[in-house]
Amino acid sequence: MTFVVIEGNESFENALKRFKRLCEREGILSEIKKRQHYEKPSELKKKKLLEAKKKQRRKLLQERRKYRL
């Protein structure tokens, strides 16, 4: 659970900004979006494989670009 303690004469806006930053850093919003709908384990595996392929393809393209120069 993320919480922010308002110090001394700190404004509400500053505390809210700190809270939003903490939530973003901890990945709370992305986790909520991910869990809004149930995904079957087979779908999760497919997504994971596709992401790995994309990552590998990007890495290959970057290496090729290095050698072109």
Backbone torsions as a table, in degrees:
resi	resn	phi	psi	omega
1	MET	NA	128.8	-179.7
2	THR	-93.7	133.6	176.0
3	PHE	-145.2	156.6	-179.0
4	VAL	-128.8	129.7	176.8
5	VAL	-94.5	124.4	179.9
6	ILE	-78.9	122.9	-176.6
7	GLU	-93.4	142.3	172.2
8	GLY	30.0	-110.2	-175.9
9	ASN	-104.2	32.5	178.9
10	GLU	-75.7	137.7	-179.3
11	SER	-76.9	159.5	179.6
12	PHE	-63.2	-38.1	-179.0
13	GLU	-61.4	-42.9	178.8
14	ASN	-64.7	-40.6	178.5
15	ALA	-64.8	-39.3	178.6
16	LEU	-64.6	-41.2	177.1
17	LYS	-61.3	-42.9	178.5
18	ARG	-62.7	-41.6	179.6
19	PHE	-62.1	-45.5	179.9
20	LYS	-62.4	-41.3	178.3
21	ARG	-61.9	-43.9	179.1
22	LEU	-62.6	-43.1	179.0
23	CYS	-62.4	-41.5	179.7
24	GLU	-66.0	-42.6	-179.1
25	ARG	-63.5	-38.2	-178.6
26	GLU	-82.9	-10.2	177.0
27	GLY	75.5	29.6	-176.9
28	ILE	-67.8	-47.1	-177.5
29	LEU	-64.9	-41.5	179.3
30	SER	-65.5	-34.8	177.8
31	GLU	-66.7	-40.6	178.6
32	ILE	-63.8	-45.6	179.7
33	LYS	-61.9	-38.8	-178.8
34	LYS	-66.3	-34.1	-174.9
35	ARG	-95.3	7.2	-179.6
36	GLN	-64.1	-37.4	-179.3
37	HIS	-125.3	142.8	-179.9
38	TYR	-72.0	136.4	175.4
39	GLU	-119.2	131.2	179.2
40	LYS	-65.8	151.2	178.8
41	PRO	-56.6	-35.1	179.0
42	SER	-65.3	-37.1	177.7
43	GLU	-67.0	-38.7	178.4
44	LEU	-62.9	-41.5	178.7
45	LYS	-62.7	-43.2	179.0
46	LYS	-60.8	-44.9	179.2
47	LYS	-60.7	-43.9	-178.6
48	LYS	-62.7	-43.2	178.5
49	LEU	-63.5	-43.1	178.9
50	LEU	-62.3	-42.5	178.2
51	GLU	-62.6	-40.8	179.2
52	ALA	-64.2	-41.0	178.5
53	LYS	-63.8	-43.9	178.9
54	LYS	-60.9	-43.8	-179.3
55	LYS	-62.7	-43.2	179.9
56	GLN	-64.6	-41.4	179.8
57	ARG	-63.0	-43.5	178.6
58	ARG	-61.4	-42.6	-179.1
59	LYS	-63.0	-42.6	178.1
60	LEU	-61.5	-44.4	180.0
61	LEU	-62.9	-39.6	178.5
62	GLN	-64.4	-40.7	179.1
63	GLU	-65.2	-40.4	178.7
64	ARG	-63.7	-39.0	179.7
65	ARG	-64.4	-35.5	179.4
66	LYS	-62.0	-41.2	-176.3
67	TYR	-77.8	-20.7	178.3
68	ARG	-68.5	-36.4	-177.1
69	LEU	-74.7	NA	NA
